[in-house]
Amino acid sequence: MKPSTIGAMTGLFMVLGAAGCGQPGDDEAAGVEEVSGAATLAQDVNCGGPAVGQFVADEGFTGGGTISHKDVINVSSVPPFVGAQVFQTGRVGSFTYTFGPYPANWPVAIRLFFAETFFKAENLRQFNVTVQGAPALTNFDIFHEAKGKDIAIERDLAATSDAAGNVKIQFKSIKGKDQSLVSGISVSPFKVSS
């Protein structure tokens, strides 16, 4: 998977605090440390769609299908770098994304971007998300979490890369509910500080 390069910070590890959000220009407020052997900074994927801004075209997945639509999405609750176009497409079904390689056993920050673009009620689309095989989101209902249709939301997770430096994120549809859906994923070798 081809990483995105943010400014000249490729190969750096950012410690994120309250002041920084991991975007260009945040390095002064957040603090930056060198990571030995790190080849990438962030990998941002526009799930089910083409390259948009810093998000590369859909890659690094196995399984699932894609959707696209022209719904107008309220993006007021997600960072500006994501952009409304990311929510015009998505990967659906049961599928896995693999990110990396990062240094082995390295902490990463995962940002998942969602918008319910079909259903107009809760409890119709629910799915599970695991990271490195461990439950991360259970019975996740985008409409319920966003409090409506066509509203973008973000869910932040933390994980550690495996011995090969990879991070696997699996989306599993729940029988009797509609398919899993994700619009964008960002994985960064970041460690969020308190």
PyMOL CGO cylinders between C-alpha atoms (Angstrom):
from pymol import cmd
from pymol.cgo import CYLINDER

trace = [
    CYLINDER, 0.00, 0.00, 0.00, 1.42, 3.40, -0.96, 0.3, 1, 1, 1, 1, 1, 1,
    CYLINDER, 1.42, 3.40, -0.96, 1.61, 5.80, 2.00, 0.3, 1, 1, 1, 1, 1, 1,
    CYLINDER, 1.61, 5.80, 2.00, 0.60, 9.42, 1.79, 0.3, 1, 1, 1, 1, 1, 1,
    CYLINDER, 0.60, 9.42, 1.79, 3.31, 11.91, 2.53, 0.3, 1, 1, 1, 1, 1, 1,
    CYLINDER, 3.31, 11.91, 2.53, 2.35, 14.86, 4.66, 0.3, 1, 1, 1, 1, 1, 1,
    CYLINDER, 2.35, 14.86, 4.66, 4.81, 17.71, 4.11, 0.3, 1, 1, 1, 1, 1, 1,
    CYLINDER, 4.81, 17.71, 4.11, 8.36, 16.64, 4.82, 0.3, 1, 1, 1, 1, 1, 1,
    CYLINDER, 8.36, 16.64, 4.82, 7.40, 14.49, 7.77, 0.3, 1, 1, 1, 1, 1, 1,
    CYLINDER, 7.40, 14.49, 7.77, 7.71, 11.05, 6.15, 0.3, 1, 1, 1, 1, 1, 1,
    CYLINDER, 7.71, 11.05, 6.15, 9.63, 8.78, 8.51, 0.3, 1, 1, 1, 1, 1, 1,
    CYLINDER, 9.63, 8.78, 8.51, 8.64, 10.72, 11.61, 0.3, 1, 1, 1, 1, 1, 1,
    CYLINDER, 8.64, 10.72, 11.61, 6.53, 9.67, 14.55, 0.3, 1, 1, 1, 1, 1, 1,
    CYLINDER, 6.53, 9.67, 14.55, 4.22, 12.27, 16.01, 0.3, 1, 1, 1, 1, 1, 1,
    CYLINDER, 4.22, 12.27, 16.01, 3.13, 12.23, 19.61, 0.3, 1, 1, 1, 1, 1, 1,
    CYLINDER, 3.13, 12.23, 19.61, -0.37, 13.65, 19.57, 0.3, 1, 1, 1, 1, 1, 1,
    CYLINDER, -0.37, 13.65, 19.57, -1.63, 15.67, 22.46, 0.3, 1, 1, 1, 1, 1, 1,
    CYLINDER, -1.63, 15.67, 22.46, -4.53, 18.03, 22.88, 0.3, 1, 1, 1, 1, 1, 1,
    CYLINDER, -4.53, 18.03, 22.88, -2.88, 20.64, 20.66, 0.3, 1, 1, 1, 1, 1, 1,
    CYLINDER, -2.88, 20.64, 20.66, -2.00, 18.43, 17.69, 0.3, 1, 1, 1, 1, 1, 1,
    CYLINDER, -2.00, 18.43, 17.69, -4.19, 16.43, 15.38, 0.3, 1, 1, 1, 1, 1, 1,
    CYLINDER, -4.19, 16.43, 15.38, -1.58, 14.87, 13.12, 0.3, 1, 1, 1, 1, 1, 1,
    CYLINDER, -1.58, 14.87, 13.12, -2.00, 17.18, 10.16, 0.3, 1, 1, 1, 1, 1, 1,
    CYLINDER, -2.00, 17.18, 10.16, 0.51, 19.44, 8.39, 0.3, 1, 1, 1, 1, 1, 1,
    CYLINDER, 0.51, 19.44, 8.39, 1.69, 22.21, 10.67, 0.3, 1, 1, 1, 1, 1, 1,
    CYLINDER, 1.69, 22.21, 10.67, 0.77, 20.39, 13.87, 0.3, 1, 1, 1, 1, 1, 1,
    CYLINDER, 0.77, 20.39, 13.87, 4.31, 19.15, 14.48, 0.3, 1, 1, 1, 1, 1, 1,
    CYLINDER, 4.31, 19.15, 14.48, 5.29, 22.20, 16.53, 0.3, 1, 1, 1, 1, 1, 1,
    CYLINDER, 5.29, 22.20, 16.53, 2.31, 21.93, 18.89, 0.3, 1, 1, 1, 1, 1, 1,
    CYLINDER, 2.31, 21.93, 18.89, 2.34, 18.16, 19.15, 0.3, 1, 1, 1, 1, 1, 1,
    CYLINDER, 2.34, 18.16, 19.15, 6.05, 17.32, 19.21, 0.3, 1, 1, 1, 1, 1, 1,
    CYLINDER, 6.05, 17.32, 19.21, 7.87, 15.15, 16.67, 0.3, 1, 1, 1, 1, 1, 1,
    CYLINDER, 7.87, 15.15, 16.67, 10.32, 12.32, 17.26, 0.3, 1, 1, 1, 1, 1, 1,
    CYLINDER, 10.32, 12.32, 17.26, 12.44, 10.34, 14.78, 0.3, 1, 1, 1, 1, 1, 1,
    CYLINDER, 12.44, 10.34, 14.78, 11.37, 6.73, 14.30, 0.3, 1, 1, 1, 1, 1, 1,
    CYLINDER, 11.37, 6.73, 14.30, 14.20, 4.40, 13.43, 0.3, 1, 1, 1, 1, 1, 1,
    CYLINDER, 14.20, 4.40, 13.43, 13.28, 2.31, 10.39, 0.3, 1, 1, 1, 1, 1, 1,
    CYLINDER, 13.28, 2.31, 10.39, 9.88, 3.92, 9.80, 0.3, 1, 1, 1, 1, 1, 1,
    CYLINDER, 9.88, 3.92, 9.80, 9.31, 4.20, 6.08, 0.3, 1, 1, 1, 1, 1, 1,
    CYLINDER, 9.31, 4.20, 6.08, 5.93, 5.90, 6.15, 0.3, 1, 1, 1, 1, 1, 1,
    CYLINDER, 5.93, 5.90, 6.15, 3.91, 8.40, 8.07, 0.3, 1, 1, 1, 1, 1, 1,
    CYLINDER, 3.91, 8.40, 8.07, 0.26, 7.84, 7.23, 0.3, 1, 1, 1, 1, 1, 1,
    CYLINDER, 0.26, 7.84, 7.23, -1.74, 5.59, 4.96, 0.3, 1, 1, 1, 1, 1, 1,
    CYLINDER, -1.74, 5.59, 4.96, -5.09, 7.13, 4.05, 0.3, 1, 1, 1, 1, 1, 1,
    CYLINDER, -5.09, 7.13, 4.05, -7.51, 5.17, 1.86, 0.3, 1, 1, 1, 1, 1, 1,
    CYLINDER, -7.51, 5.17, 1.86, -10.72, 6.35, 0.18, 0.3, 1, 1, 1, 1, 1, 1,
    CYLINDER, -10.72, 6.35, 0.18, -12.63, 3.09, 0.60, 0.3, 1, 1, 1, 1, 1, 1,
    CYLINDER, -12.63, 3.09, 0.60, -14.44, 2.06, -2.56, 0.3, 1, 1, 1, 1, 1, 1,
    CYLINDER, -14.44, 2.06, -2.56, -13.36, 5.13, -4.49, 0.3, 1, 1, 1, 1, 1, 1,
    CYLINDER, -13.36, 5.13, -4.49, -10.68, 7.06, -6.38, 0.3, 1, 1, 1, 1, 1, 1,
    CYLINDER, -10.68, 7.06, -6.38, -7.88, 9.18, -4.95, 0.3, 1, 1, 1, 1, 1, 1,
    CYLINDER, -7.88, 9.18, -4.95, -9.26, 12.28, -3.18, 0.3, 1, 1, 1, 1, 1, 1,
    CYLINDER, -9.26, 12.28, -3.18, -6.98, 14.86, -1.56, 0.3, 1, 1, 1, 1, 1, 1,
    CYLINDER, -6.98, 14.86, -1.56, -4.46, 12.97, 0.59, 0.3, 1, 1, 1, 1, 1, 1,
    CYLINDER, -4.46, 12.97, 0.59, -6.55, 9.77, 0.39, 0.3, 1, 1, 1, 1, 1, 1,
    CYLINDER, -6.55, 9.77, 0.39, -5.30, 7.23, -2.15, 0.3, 1, 1, 1, 1, 1, 1,
    CYLINDER, -5.30, 7.23, -2.15, -7.67, 5.17, -4.29, 0.3, 1, 1, 1, 1, 1, 1,
    CYLINDER, -7.67, 5.17, -4.29, -9.12, 2.08, -2.63, 0.3, 1, 1, 1, 1, 1, 1,
    CYLINDER, -9.12, 2.08, -2.63, -6.37, -0.50, -2.03, 0.3, 1, 1, 1, 1, 1, 1,
    CYLINDER, -6.37, -0.50, -2.03, -5.08, -2.97, 0.54, 0.3, 1, 1, 1, 1, 1, 1,
    CYLINDER, -5.08, -2.97, 0.54, -8.41, -4.80, 0.89, 0.3, 1, 1, 1, 1, 1, 1,
    CYLINDER, -8.41, -4.80, 0.89, -9.71, -8.32, 0.39, 0.3, 1, 1, 1, 1, 1, 1,
    CYLINDER, -9.71, -8.32, 0.39, -13.41, -9.03, 0.00, 0.3, 1, 1, 1, 1, 1, 1,
    CYLINDER, -13.41, -9.03, 0.00, -16.48, -6.84, -0.03, 0.3, 1, 1, 1, 1, 1, 1,
    CYLINDER, -16.48, -6.84, -0.03, -17.91, -4.64, -2.76, 0.3, 1, 1, 1, 1, 1, 1,
    CYLINDER, -17.91, -4.64, -2.76, -18.25, -0.92, -3.40, 0.3, 1, 1, 1, 1, 1, 1,
    CYLINDER, -18.25, -0.92, -3.40, -20.97, 1.73, -3.42, 0.3, 1, 1, 1, 1, 1, 1,
    CYLINDER, -20.97, 1.73, -3.42, -21.12, 5.27, -4.73, 0.3, 1, 1, 1, 1, 1, 1,
    CYLINDER, -21.12, 5.27, -4.73, -23.82, 7.94, -4.51, 0.3, 1, 1, 1, 1, 1, 1,
    CYLINDER, -23.82, 7.94, -4.51, -24.39, 11.68, -4.79, 0.3, 1, 1, 1, 1, 1, 1,
    CYLINDER, -24.39, 11.68, -4.79, -25.82, 12.31, -1.31, 0.3, 1, 1, 1, 1, 1, 1,
    CYLINDER, -25.82, 12.31, -1.31, -24.81, 15.61, 0.29, 0.3, 1, 1, 1, 1, 1, 1,
    CYLINDER, -24.81, 15.61, 0.29, -22.93, 14.64, 3.45, 0.3, 1, 1, 1, 1, 1, 1,
    CYLINDER, -22.93, 14.64, 3.45, -22.70, 16.79, 6.57, 0.3, 1, 1, 1, 1, 1, 1,
    CYLINDER, -22.70, 16.79, 6.57, -18.96, 16.72, 7.37, 0.3, 1, 1, 1, 1, 1, 1,
    CYLINDER, -18.96, 16.72, 7.37, -19.00, 19.23, 10.24, 0.3, 1, 1, 1, 1, 1, 1,
    CYLINDER, -19.00, 19.23, 10.24, -17.93, 16.61, 12.80, 0.3, 1, 1, 1, 1, 1, 1,
    CYLINDER, -17.93, 16.61, 12.80, -14.88, 15.25, 10.93, 0.3, 1, 1, 1, 1, 1, 1,
    CYLINDER, -14.88, 15.25, 10.93, -11.50, 16.94, 10.30, 0.3, 1, 1, 1, 1, 1, 1,
    CYLINDER, -11.50, 16.94, 10.30, -11.32, 19.16, 7.19, 0.3, 1, 1, 1, 1, 1, 1,
    CYLINDER, -11.32, 19.16, 7.19, -8.59, 17.02, 5.59, 0.3, 1, 1, 1, 1, 1, 1,
    CYLINDER, -8.59, 17.02, 5.59, -11.13, 14.23, 5.05, 0.3, 1, 1, 1, 1, 1, 1,
    CYLINDER, -11.13, 14.23, 5.05, -13.44, 16.18, 2.73, 0.3, 1, 1, 1, 1, 1, 1,
    CYLINDER, -13.44, 16.18, 2.73, -16.98, 15.39, 1.64, 0.3, 1, 1, 1, 1, 1, 1,
    CYLINDER, -16.98, 15.39, 1.64, -15.83, 13.45, -1.45, 0.3, 1, 1, 1, 1, 1, 1,
    CYLINDER, -15.83, 13.45, -1.45, -14.48, 10.63, 0.73, 0.3, 1, 1, 1, 1, 1, 1,
    CYLINDER, -14.48, 10.63, 0.73, -18.07, 9.93, 1.84, 0.3, 1, 1, 1, 1, 1, 1,
    CYLINDER, -18.07, 9.93, 1.84, -19.37, 9.65, -1.74, 0.3, 1, 1, 1, 1, 1, 1,
    CYLINDER, -19.37, 9.65, -1.74, -18.02, 6.08, -1.92, 0.3, 1, 1, 1, 1, 1, 1,
    CYLINDER, -18.02, 6.08, -1.92, -17.60, 3.16, 0.43, 0.3, 1, 1, 1, 1, 1, 1,
    CYLINDER, -17.60, 3.16, 0.43, -16.64, -0.48, 0.80, 0.3, 1, 1, 1, 1, 1, 1,
    CYLINDER, -16.64, -0.48, 0.80, -19.51, -2.75, 1.89, 0.3, 1, 1, 1, 1, 1, 1,
    CYLINDER, -19.51, -2.75, 1.89, -19.95, -6.38, 2.96, 0.3, 1, 1, 1, 1, 1, 1,
    CYLINDER, -19.95, -6.38, 2.96, -17.43, -8.43, 4.92, 0.3, 1, 1, 1, 1, 1, 1,
    CYLINDER, -17.43, -8.43, 4.92, -13.86, -7.43, 4.13, 0.3, 1, 1, 1, 1, 1, 1,
    CYLINDER, -13.86, -7.43, 4.13, -10.37, -6.85, 5.54, 0.3, 1, 1, 1, 1, 1, 1,
    CYLINDER, -10.37, -6.85, 5.54, -7.90, -4.01, 5.03, 0.3, 1, 1, 1, 1, 1, 1,
    CYLINDER, -7.90, -4.01, 5.03, -4.18, -4.55, 5.63, 0.3, 1, 1, 1, 1, 1, 1,
    CYLINDER, -4.18, -4.55, 5.63, -1.95, -1.53, 6.30, 0.3, 1, 1, 1, 1, 1, 1,
    CYLINDER, -1.95, -1.53, 6.30, 1.82, -1.34, 6.62, 0.3, 1, 1, 1, 1, 1, 1,
    CYLINDER, 1.82, -1.34, 6.62, 4.52, -2.20, 6.85, 0.3, 1, 1, 1, 1, 1, 1,
    CYLINDER, 4.52, -2.20, 6.85, 5.37, -0.21, 9.95, 0.3, 1, 1, 1, 1, 1, 1,
    CYLINDER, 5.37, -0.21, 9.95, 8.07, -1.13, 12.44, 0.3, 1, 1, 1, 1, 1, 1,
    CYLINDER, 8.07, -1.13, 12.44, 7.21, -4.43, 14.17, 0.3, 1, 1, 1, 1, 1, 1,
    CYLINDER, 7.21, -4.43, 14.17, 5.07, -4.13, 17.30, 0.3, 1, 1, 1, 1, 1, 1,
    CYLINDER, 5.07, -4.13, 17.30, 4.70, -0.39, 16.81, 0.3, 1, 1, 1, 1, 1, 1,
    CYLINDER, 4.70, -0.39, 16.81, 1.71, 1.60, 18.16, 0.3, 1, 1, 1, 1, 1, 1,
    CYLINDER, 1.71, 1.60, 18.16, -0.57, 3.05, 15.49, 0.3, 1, 1, 1, 1, 1, 1,
    CYLINDER, -0.57, 3.05, 15.49, -3.57, 5.34, 15.48, 0.3, 1, 1, 1, 1, 1, 1,
    CYLINDER, -3.57, 5.34, 15.48, -6.52, 4.26, 13.35, 0.3, 1, 1, 1, 1, 1, 1,
    CYLINDER, -6.52, 4.26, 13.35, -9.21, 6.66, 12.17, 0.3, 1, 1, 1, 1, 1, 1,
    CYLINDER, -9.21, 6.66, 12.17, -12.34, 5.15, 10.61, 0.3, 1, 1, 1, 1, 1, 1,
    CYLINDER, -12.34, 5.15, 10.61, -14.71, 7.43, 8.69, 0.3, 1, 1, 1, 1, 1, 1,
    CYLINDER, -14.71, 7.43, 8.69, -18.39, 6.53, 8.26, 0.3, 1, 1, 1, 1, 1, 1,
    CYLINDER, -18.39, 6.53, 8.26, -21.67, 8.00, 6.96, 0.3, 1, 1, 1, 1, 1, 1,
    CYLINDER, -21.67, 8.00, 6.96, -24.96, 6.13, 6.65, 0.3, 1, 1, 1, 1, 1, 1,
    CYLINDER, -24.96, 6.13, 6.65, -26.02, 6.91, 3.09, 0.3, 1, 1, 1, 1, 1, 1,
    CYLINDER, -26.02, 6.91, 3.09, -28.93, 4.53, 2.62, 0.3, 1, 1, 1, 1, 1, 1,
    CYLINDER, -28.93, 4.53, 2.62, -31.00, 3.83, 5.74, 0.3, 1, 1, 1, 1, 1, 1,
    CYLINDER, -31.00, 3.83, 5.74, -33.20, 6.42, 7.44, 0.3, 1, 1, 1, 1, 1, 1,
    CYLINDER, -33.20, 6.42, 7.44, -33.52, 4.59, 10.78, 0.3, 1, 1, 1, 1, 1, 1,
    CYLINDER, -33.52, 4.59, 10.78, -31.47, 2.85, 13.46, 0.3, 1, 1, 1, 1, 1, 1,
    CYLINDER, -31.47, 2.85, 13.46, -30.91, -0.88, 13.82, 0.3, 1, 1, 1, 1, 1, 1,
    CYLINDER, -30.91, -0.88, 13.82, -30.95, -1.68, 10.09, 0.3, 1, 1, 1, 1, 1, 1,
    CYLINDER, -30.95, -1.68, 10.09, -27.19, -1.69, 9.40, 0.3, 1, 1, 1, 1, 1, 1,
    CYLINDER, -27.19, -1.69, 9.40, -25.04, -3.16, 12.16, 0.3, 1, 1, 1, 1, 1, 1,
    CYLINDER, -25.04, -3.16, 12.16, -21.62, -4.74, 11.91, 0.3, 1, 1, 1, 1, 1, 1,
    CYLINDER, -21.62, -4.74, 11.91, -18.50, -5.63, 13.87, 0.3, 1, 1, 1, 1, 1, 1,
    CYLINDER, -18.50, -5.63, 13.87, -14.97, -4.31, 13.42, 0.3, 1, 1, 1, 1, 1, 1,
    CYLINDER, -14.97, -4.31, 13.42, -11.88, -6.09, 14.70, 0.3, 1, 1, 1, 1, 1, 1,
    CYLINDER, -11.88, -6.09, 14.70, -8.32, -4.81, 14.71, 0.3, 1, 1, 1, 1, 1, 1,
    CYLINDER, -8.32, -4.81, 14.71, -5.52, -7.39, 14.83, 0.3, 1, 1, 1, 1, 1, 1,
    CYLINDER, -5.52, -7.39, 14.83, -8.25, -9.95, 15.63, 0.3, 1, 1, 1, 1, 1, 1,
    CYLINDER, -8.25, -9.95, 15.63, -9.50, -8.12, 18.74, 0.3, 1, 1, 1, 1, 1, 1,
    CYLINDER, -9.50, -8.12, 18.74, -13.01, -6.59, 18.93, 0.3, 1, 1, 1, 1, 1, 1,
    CYLINDER, -13.01, -6.59, 18.93, -12.92, -2.82, 18.30, 0.3, 1, 1, 1, 1, 1, 1,
    CYLINDER, -12.92, -2.82, 18.30, -16.53, -1.88, 17.41, 0.3, 1, 1, 1, 1, 1, 1,
    CYLINDER, -16.53, -1.88, 17.41, -19.36, -4.28, 18.25, 0.3, 1, 1, 1, 1, 1, 1,
    CYLINDER, -19.36, -4.28, 18.25, -22.86, -4.09, 16.73, 0.3, 1, 1, 1, 1, 1, 1,
    CYLINDER, -22.86, -4.09, 16.73, -21.82, -0.76, 15.26, 0.3, 1, 1, 1, 1, 1, 1,
    CYLINDER, -21.82, -0.76, 15.26, -24.78, 1.21, 13.87, 0.3, 1, 1, 1, 1, 1, 1,
    CYLINDER, -24.78, 1.21, 13.87, -23.67, 4.25, 11.84, 0.3, 1, 1, 1, 1, 1, 1,
    CYLINDER, -23.67, 4.25, 11.84, -27.13, 5.87, 11.82, 0.3, 1, 1, 1, 1, 1, 1,
    CYLINDER, -27.13, 5.87, 11.82, -27.42, 5.55, 15.61, 0.3, 1, 1, 1, 1, 1, 1,
    CYLINDER, -27.42, 5.55, 15.61, -23.90, 6.85, 16.27, 0.3, 1, 1, 1, 1, 1, 1,
    CYLINDER, -23.90, 6.85, 16.27, -24.27, 9.79, 13.83, 0.3, 1, 1, 1, 1, 1, 1,
    CYLINDER, -24.27, 9.79, 13.83, -27.83, 10.50, 14.94, 0.3, 1, 1, 1, 1, 1, 1,
    CYLINDER, -27.83, 10.50, 14.94, -29.06, 10.50, 11.35, 0.3, 1, 1, 1, 1, 1, 1,
    CYLINDER, -29.06, 10.50, 11.35, -28.53, 9.80, 7.67, 0.3, 1, 1, 1, 1, 1, 1,
    CYLINDER, -28.53, 9.80, 7.67, -25.81, 11.49, 5.59, 0.3, 1, 1, 1, 1, 1, 1,
    CYLINDER, -25.81, 11.49, 5.59, -23.85, 12.67, 8.65, 0.3, 1, 1, 1, 1, 1, 1,
    CYLINDER, -23.85, 12.67, 8.65, -20.12, 11.89, 8.69, 0.3, 1, 1, 1, 1, 1, 1,
    CYLINDER, -20.12, 11.89, 8.69, -18.55, 10.51, 11.85, 0.3, 1, 1, 1, 1, 1, 1,
    CYLINDER, -18.55, 10.51, 11.85, -15.11, 9.35, 12.90, 0.3, 1, 1, 1, 1, 1, 1,
    CYLINDER, -15.11, 9.35, 12.90, -14.13, 6.58, 15.27, 0.3, 1, 1, 1, 1, 1, 1,
    CYLINDER, -14.13, 6.58, 15.27, -10.57, 6.53, 16.62, 0.3, 1, 1, 1, 1, 1, 1,
    CYLINDER, -10.57, 6.53, 16.62, -8.87, 3.29, 17.62, 0.3, 1, 1, 1, 1, 1, 1,
    CYLINDER, -8.87, 3.29, 17.62, -5.40, 2.31, 18.76, 0.3, 1, 1, 1, 1, 1, 1,
    CYLINDER, -5.40, 2.31, 18.76, -3.49, -0.83, 17.88, 0.3, 1, 1, 1, 1, 1, 1,
    CYLINDER, -3.49, -0.83, 17.88, -0.02, -2.28, 17.58, 0.3, 1, 1, 1, 1, 1, 1,
    CYLINDER, -0.02, -2.28, 17.58, 1.44, -3.56, 14.33, 0.3, 1, 1, 1, 1, 1, 1,
    CYLINDER, 1.44, -3.56, 14.33, 2.17, -7.29, 14.19, 0.3, 1, 1, 1, 1, 1, 1,
    CYLINDER, 2.17, -7.29, 14.19, 5.63, -8.88, 13.99, 0.3, 1, 1, 1, 1, 1, 1,
    CYLINDER, 5.63, -8.88, 13.99, 5.68, -8.21, 10.23, 0.3, 1, 1, 1, 1, 1, 1,
    CYLINDER, 5.68, -8.21, 10.23, 4.69, -4.55, 10.81, 0.3, 1, 1, 1, 1, 1, 1,
    CYLINDER, 4.69, -4.55, 10.81, 1.15, -4.94, 9.44, 0.3, 1, 1, 1, 1, 1, 1,
    CYLINDER, 1.15, -4.94, 9.44, -2.19, -3.79, 10.84, 0.3, 1, 1, 1, 1, 1, 1,
    CYLINDER, -2.19, -3.79, 10.84, -5.34, -5.74, 9.86, 0.3, 1, 1, 1, 1, 1, 1,
    CYLINDER, -5.34, -5.74, 9.86, -8.80, -4.21, 10.19, 0.3, 1, 1, 1, 1, 1, 1,
    CYLINDER, -8.80, -4.21, 10.19, -11.70, -6.57, 9.55, 0.3, 1, 1, 1, 1, 1, 1,
    CYLINDER, -11.70, -6.57, 9.55, -15.32, -5.53, 8.95, 0.3, 1, 1, 1, 1, 1, 1,
    CYLINDER, -15.32, -5.53, 8.95, -17.85, -8.30, 9.46, 0.3, 1, 1, 1, 1, 1, 1,
    CYLINDER, -17.85, -8.30, 9.46, -21.52, -8.04, 8.51, 0.3, 1, 1, 1, 1, 1, 1,
    CYLINDER, -21.52, -8.04, 8.51, -24.03, -9.36, 11.07, 0.3, 1, 1, 1, 1, 1, 1,
    CYLINDER, -24.03, -9.36, 11.07, -26.57, -11.91, 9.87, 0.3, 1, 1, 1, 1, 1, 1,
    CYLINDER, -26.57, -11.91, 9.87, -30.01, -10.32, 9.60, 0.3, 1, 1, 1, 1, 1, 1,
    CYLINDER, -30.01, -10.32, 9.60, -28.60, -6.78, 9.33, 0.3, 1, 1, 1, 1, 1, 1,
    CYLINDER, -28.60, -6.78, 9.33, -27.35, -4.94, 6.28, 0.3, 1, 1, 1, 1, 1, 1,
    CYLINDER, -27.35, -4.94, 6.28, -23.72, -4.93, 5.20, 0.3, 1, 1, 1, 1, 1, 1,
    CYLINDER, -23.72, -4.93, 5.20, -20.72, -3.30, 6.86, 0.3, 1, 1, 1, 1, 1, 1,
    CYLINDER, -20.72, -3.30, 6.86, -19.89, 0.12, 5.40, 0.3, 1, 1, 1, 1, 1, 1,
    CYLINDER, -19.89, 0.12, 5.40, -16.80, 2.32, 5.69, 0.3, 1, 1, 1, 1, 1, 1,
    CYLINDER, -16.80, 2.32, 5.69, -15.90, 5.38, 3.59, 0.3, 1, 1, 1, 1, 1, 1,
    CYLINDER, -15.90, 5.38, 3.59, -12.33, 6.14, 4.65, 0.3, 1, 1, 1, 1, 1, 1,
    CYLINDER, -12.33, 6.14, 4.65, -9.52, 4.77, 6.78, 0.3, 1, 1, 1, 1, 1, 1,
    CYLINDER, -9.52, 4.77, 6.78, -6.39, 6.49, 8.03, 0.3, 1, 1, 1, 1, 1, 1,
    CYLINDER, -6.39, 6.49, 8.03, -3.63, 4.52, 9.77, 0.3, 1, 1, 1, 1, 1, 1,
    CYLINDER, -3.63, 4.52, 9.77, -0.62, 6.33, 11.19, 0.3, 1, 1, 1, 1, 1, 1,
    CYLINDER, -0.62, 6.33, 11.19, 2.35, 5.26, 13.30, 0.3, 1, 1, 1, 1, 1, 1,
    CYLINDER, 2.35, 5.26, 13.30, 1.19, 7.72, 15.94, 0.3, 1, 1, 1, 1, 1, 1,
    CYLINDER, 1.19, 7.72, 15.94, 0.85, 7.35, 19.65, 0.3, 1, 1, 1, 1, 1, 1,
    CYLINDER, 0.85, 7.35, 19.65, -1.83, 9.47, 21.24, 0.3, 1, 1, 1, 1, 1, 1,
    CYLINDER, -1.83, 9.47, 21.24, -0.56, 10.96, 24.50, 0.3, 1, 1, 1, 1, 1, 1,
    CYLINDER, -0.56, 10.96, 24.50, -2.76, 12.02, 27.41, 0.3, 1, 1, 1, 1, 1, 1,
]
cmd.load_cgo(trace, "trace")
